[in-house]
Amino acid sequence: MQSISLSSDDSRQQLSDMLSWQARHTGLGLAAYFYQSNRVYQHELERLIFNSWICAGHVSQIPKAGDYFLFDIDSESIIIARDAQQQVHALLNNCRHRGSRVCTEPSGHRKSLVCPYHGWVYELDGRLKSARQMDMLSQFDQQSFGLKKAQLEIHHGLIFINCDPSAPSLASDVAAIQTPLAAHELDNCKVAAVRNYSVDANWKLAVENYLECYHCATAHRSYAKMHTIKDLEVNVAEEQAKLEARCEARTGVPGIAQLHYKVYCHSNHPGGGTECSRYALYPGFVTGSKDGQALAPLLGKLKDYDGGLADFQFGPLSFLIVYPDHGVLYRFVPRGQNLTDMTLWWLVRGEAEEGKDYELGKLTWLWEKTTQEDKTIITHNSEGVNSRFYQPGPYHPEFEYACLDFVAWYLNQMQTTAGEPHVQ
């Protein structure tokens, strides 16, 4: 889908006016302008995306020194690499000579990083190792031309990056959900599968779709028959109360049902924040499988299935669903104004063996199906908001409460006056 601008004069003033209009219409979905304007998109990249903590992957994807993979956001590329000292780095994939991509394959193993254009060689920590024949340049300072870095933090085996060097750490946000998160020992897990689903839609449509389950009963029949979150709280209060009464005894983890909600407009800093909760599956289901029965060995410290699952959020774009026997990491990143990558990782115990302890097809079945369904409905949503006849309607006060928080956060960040976005 091509970029669309509402008028030939897509100015900063128009952006300011539309932000003011949206702020006055609390409770409504975003106006078409926020999906159609390229100025808006560039502003979002500057104010929301490149200064947020985003999950790049899991440590098991780079187990050895020299292993790397690429993480792409919009047109930018970041190298996630492990060096000889077992330290992990986030290196901007632009040679410091003429800007060429240094790594061109999505993943691999390298003793060093060699630019394919003019042969400049970088260490796995980004330091410039050699610049062929640049000694002819008077006072060439090799130490000044290492690859630029993004911030990188690893929490419970999850790798997070932030392209803003002044962004506050995510550590205190993660510490707030330490008990339920640590129970699953994600740092001892491995990635059983990773799959990317590109959807021809603006990133906000994909994120908002994930944030609400108003659509689950109609669009995700398989998911809906298992997960109580698809129903109003009053209708599943009894099942939720039963779960909360038994979950600690069944799992053996005190505090596993901790409720924490400090994301979006409730976060202490705009590019961070975390959320966690535990909610019930319907009777007869112990995990997210086709028959509701066990898929893999129990994760971490969990002693038994309790008929529930954990739900986590990290920053504005990264989410994690953890059943007792596997996790599903879910991330959204824009790759263009109307192109979004929805990337999923399936996590199992590190020592679990495919074909013996789990079957990959059964493990991925539910979220493969659900994400393909999401891709279809998000595409239809994108077509609709780009219609000349589109007008935003009201959010549902319960099912879409997180969308309301997302929009409040979005407007606040877009209205920030400090600095100017890099737009024409």
Secondary structure, 3 states (H helix, E strand, C coil): CCCCCCCCCCCHHHHHHHHHHHHHCCCECCCCHHHHCHHHHHHHHHHHHCCCCEEEEEHHHCCCCCEEEEEEECCEEEEEEECCCCCEEEEECCCCCCCCCCCCCCEEECCCEECCCCCCEECCCCCEEECCCHHHCCCCCHHHHCCCECEEEEECCEEEEECCCCCCCCHHHHHCCHHHHHCCCHHHEEEEEEEEEEECCCHHHHHHHHHCCCCHHHHCHHHHCCEHHHCCHHHHHHHHHHHHHHHHHHHCCCCCCCCEEECHHHCCCCCCCEEEEEEEECCCCCCCCCCCCCCCCCCCCCCCCCCEEEEEEECCCEEEEEECCEEEEEEEEEEECCEEEEEEEEEEECCCCECCCECHHHHHHHHHHHHHHHHHHHHHHHHHHCCCCCCCCECCCCCCHHHHHHHHHHHHHHCCCCCCCCCC
